[in-house]
Amino acid sequence: MYNKLKINYKVRTGFFMEHSRLLDVFNKLQDQVQEQLESQAPPLKIDLRKVPDFIDNTIKVLLPEYYFSNQDIDFTLNNLTKLHIQVQQLLSYTGNKQLINQNSLAFIEKIPELRAIILQDIKAAYQKDPAAKSYQEIVLTYPGVFSIIVHRISHEFYKMGYTLIARVISEYSHSKTGIDIHPGATIGHSFFMDHGTGIVIGETTIIGNNVTVYQGVTLGAFSFQRDHNGEIIKGGNRRHPVLEDDVTVYAGATILGGETVIGKGSVVGGNVWLTKSLPPRSKVITKIQNKML
């Protein structure tokens, strides 16, 4: 980046000579960029433009029956070669060709397993939402379903150690849906996010099977481990809660802390704030005193 700035400077020197104030700004930016580059590892080169097409193609390979007529399905399923190439391109920033080839194929081999669990998510959405008219409606229009599909894709890269591209993929979904799921979060099958907007799920969150979460829910950290200088310790203890199987969390609830466990079959009401564990089959609501105004 710094070399490119120097080249641009040389090419456009005549322009800057006529605009000395712009030249001053340019020189300051150039010095700041160089200082930043010298203080950290070189930035990795990732082509962010490839991410939307990769996600679109992956979803169509996973769920072709919802995007194509029957005569086109065989072609779509055999389009794994294109997807394999796209994965290689996404991982090319690491520079290790042997590992890229190995892990790109490993991701492709995960497609049947990903499809199986995603179909369970779609089924859960259909069963739990009385407004759902068809599976195709869910696949094509539900932001919560799109978000969990993308999360399951990004989570595979996260587990392989490609944390940067995993985060890039997850943030693309975040920007489209308003649902923020860290690619490190572990989520069981039949997961349903109704409406979805404003949901936040942290990196070390563990969610069991058949869990339902409504809009505005936060599964976050309550505190952070710090070193003797007060700096946050990266990769410390688990920071986010556990939701066991069959838990329902209603809109606006906040559940915090790495030691917080919401027991199987529990229901957490809307706008509840929790930092302590709940035993199985608990029900928690916010008590509000009604007053006539």
N, C-alpha and C positions, 0 to 999 in steps of 0.2 A: 504493500500500500504506500509506503514511504517513497519507494523508487518511482512509482507511478506519479506521485505528487511532484517529484523533482522533474520528471519528464514534462508534465503539463506546464510546470513553471517555465521551463526553457522554451517550450513551443510558444507560449503566450506572453513572453517577456515584454514585447512591444505594447500589448494591451495594458499590462499592469503599469508600465511606465507612464501611461496616460491617466491612470487611476491609482494614484499613490496610496490612497486610503485602503483600497482593496488589497494592494500589495502588502500593506502592513498586517492586515487581517490574515492573509494567506501565509505569511511568514510565521505568525504566531501559531496558527493551526498546524503548520508543518513541524514546528518545534515540539508542540504538544503531542502530536502523533508519534514522532520519533522517541520522545521520552517514554511514552506508554509502551511502545514496542520493545524498548530496552529493559523495561521493568517486569515483563512477563513472558511466558512462552509464546512463540509465534502463533498467531491465530490460524485455525484450520479453515480450509477452503471448502465451503459447502454451498452448493447451488440450490438456494431456497425455492427457486422456480420449479424444480422437479418434484417437490413434495405434493402439491395438489393432484398432479397427474398420477403419481404413484398411489396415493390414497384412493383415487377414483378407480383406477384399474384393479387394485387389490380387492376392493369391495365388489366389483363386478365379477371378478374371478371367484370370490367367496360365495356370492349370491346371484349367479347369472339368471336364475329363473324369474327374478323380480325386475330384470332390466331388459331382457331380450325375449323374442318369440322363440318357440321350441326349436325351429330349424337353425337358429343361431347359437344355441346353447353349446353344442359340441365344439364349435369354433372357439367360443369363449373359454371353455374348460381347457382347451389345448393351447390357450394363449399364455401358458406359464413361461414360455421362453422370453416373451416381452417382459413379464414381471421379474424374471430372474435377472435380466439385464438392468432393469430399473433399480433393483436392490443393489446390484454391484455398483451402479453409479452413485447411489446414496452413500454407500460405505467407502467410496474411493478416497474420501478425505483422510483416511487413516494411512494410506500408502502401502499397506501390507497386502500385496496381490494374492498371495497364497491363502491368507486368512480371510480375505474378502470373498474369494471363490468358495471357500469352505463354509463360511457363515451365511452367504447368500443362498446357497443350496439348502443349508439347514433351515433357513426361514421358509423356503418354498415347501420343504417337507412337513412343515408345521401347518400348512393350509388346511388339510382335512380336519385336524384337531381344532383349529380355530373356527372352522365352519360349524362344527358340532356344537361348540359352546355358544357361539353367536346365535344359532338357531334356538337354543334354549332361552337366550335373552329375548329374542323376538317373541317366542311363545309366551313368556312371562308378561311382556307388555300387552299382548292380546288378551290374556286371561285377566289381567289386573285393571285394565282401562276399559270402562263401559262404553267409552266413546269410540273405541277402535272398531272399524268395520271390516278390515282385512289385514292379512300379513303384509301385503304389498304396500298398503297405506302406511303401515308402521315403518317399513324399511325405507320408503322414499321420503317420508315427511317428519318422522319423530326425531327431534334433536337429541333426546336422551339415548335413543338407539344408535344414532350416528356416532355419538360421543363414546359409547361403550365399545362399539366396533373398532373405532380408531384407537381407543385405549388398549384393547387386546392386541392390536398390531404393534403399537409403540412399546408395550410391555415386553414383547418378545425381543426387541432390540435392546431394551434395558437389561434384560437377563443375560444377554450375550456380551454385555459390557459396552455397548454403543450408546452411552448415556446422552451424548449431545444430540445425535440424530433422533433418539427417542423423544427428547424434550422438544425438538423442532416439530416433530410429527404431532405430539400432543397439543402444542400451542397453536397449531393450525386448526385443530378441532375446537380449542378454546375460543379462538377468534370468531369462529362460525356459529357457535352454539351458546357461548356464555357459561359453559360448564368447564370447570378447571379440575382435571384429574391428573395428578402427577403420574408419569409412566412407571414409577416404582411401586405404586399401590397394588396390593394383591386382592383380586376380586373374584369371588366364586361364581358359579353358574346361575342362570335365571335372575340376573340383576336387572332391576327396573328403576329408572329415574323418571318420574312423572313430571311433565312440564320441563324440569331440568334447569331452567335459568338460575344462575347464581350459586349452583352447587360447587363446593370446594372439597376435594379429597386429597389429603396430604400424602407425601412420599411413602411413609412407613405404615399407612393404614392397612388393616387386614379386614376384609369383608367376606363373610361366609356365603352360603348358598341361599337363594330365594329371598334376598333382601330387597326392600323397596325404600327408596329415598325420594322425597319431594323437593320442590324448588327451594332455593335459599338455604339449604342445609350446609353446615360447615363441619367437616371432620378434620380437626386441626391440632396443632401443637399447643400445649399449655406452658411449656418452658423449654429452655435450651441449655445443654451442657456448655460450660465455658472453661477456658484454660485460665492459668494464673494471671494472664494479661487482660482477661475479660473478653477475649475473642471467642466467638462461637466455634465449637469443635465440630468439624465436618465428619459425617459418618459415625456419629456417636450412637447412643442408645436409641431404641425406637421411640418416636416422639408423638405418634398419632394413635387413635383408639382402635379397638377391635370391636367389630359388630359380628356376633355369631349368627348362625342360620336363622332364617324366618323373622328377622327383625324388621320393623317398620319405623321410619323416622319421618315425621311430618314437617311441613314447611317452616322454614326459619329457625329450626333447632340448631344448637351449637353443641358439639360433643368434642371435648379436648383432652389431650394427655395420652402418653404412651402406656400408662398403667390403667387406663380406663377401658373396661370390658363391658359391653352391653350383652347380657345373657340371651340365650336362645329364646326366640318367640316373644321378645319384649317389644313394647310400643312406646315410642318417645313422642310426646305431643308437640304441637306447633309452638315455636319460640321458646322452648325449654333450653336452659343452659346447664350442661352437665360436665363435671370434672371428676366424678366418682363412678365406680362400677355399679352395675345393676345385676341382680340375680336373674336367672331365667324366668320368663313369663311375667316380667314386671311391666307396669304401666305408669308412666310419669306424665303429668300435665302441669301447666302453669295455672296457679290459682289466681283468679282475677275477681276483685270486688266490683260488682256492677252498681252503678249509681245513675239515678235519673237526673238529667240535666235540665 
